[in-house]
């Protein structure tokens, strides 16, 4: 029997959507106001879900405290109140779109949980705009 355990978290961060190899006009045409050279920010909401078998000894799929600590270390501390383009190494050469951010977060957490557990990350950039990544 598989059960999914989820933890919500949030971080506030600034970013700019643009490609270094495009002209300002091309970036502006594709990314619009998100291409603001002075950046813009979001209050990101995050749901990290881990699915697996219940451990018969502990009754846990994963200890929720461990999951909370993992999100704090891998996501909240490195991303919160940061400029994703300038302060987060993963985005030095990667456009920090919601799609790319969710994949980066998934990869960081995936490395720290047991391989038999399934992982899904949902990232809300706004209350109505969100992306989901399951490692596929």
Secondary structure by P-SEA (a helix, b strand, c coil): cbbbbbbbbccccccccccccccaaaaaaaccccccccbbbbbbbbbbbbbbcccccccccccaaaaaaaaaaacccccccccccccccccccccccaaaaaaaaaaaaaacccccbbbbbbbbcccccccccccc
